[in-house]
Amino acid sequence: MSPMQDKAPMLPSQRVVQICLFLAGAIGVFGGLVQLFLGQPETTPRLDNLHRFMAGLYFGSGIICLWVGATIRQHRTLVLLLGFAVLCGACGRLVSMSLLGLPEPRALWIGYLTPELLLPVIMMAAQLVTNRRIDEARPRIG
């Protein structure tokens, strides 16, 4: 990236992506830390072990989202992959809810699911718009 690109105003779609990444990062960091410390109550050692491992990945993904959000001008495909990962997590929740039912308190779990479904869709759509605008602004050679 050239110094001129670094000083150019950020596209509105890039700002949307950045906000989504910061929100996803905050969710991942906070949720990961809570689950690392709480573990999986009333379960077997095997399931608690797996739960805490996944909480560590959740936390680490949150850190990655925060870093990508802070360095947004340098990323294209990585943003789409992060959005896809969040969407996969949301789909996992949907599968669990369809097979085992909605946990209590219901409003809390719907509150978790809603941003996990919306953020990645908004983020990926805005990144695709950003990619297209950047490609259109590039000088054509030949």
Secondary structure, DSSP 8 states (H G I E B T S, - for coil): --HHHHHS---HHHHHHHHHHHHHHHHHHHHHHHHHHH--SSS-HHHHHHHHHHHHHHHHHHHHHHHHHHTGGG-SHHHHHHHHHHHHHHHHHHHHHHHH---SSHHHHHHHHHHHHHHHHHHHHHHHHHHHHHHHHS----
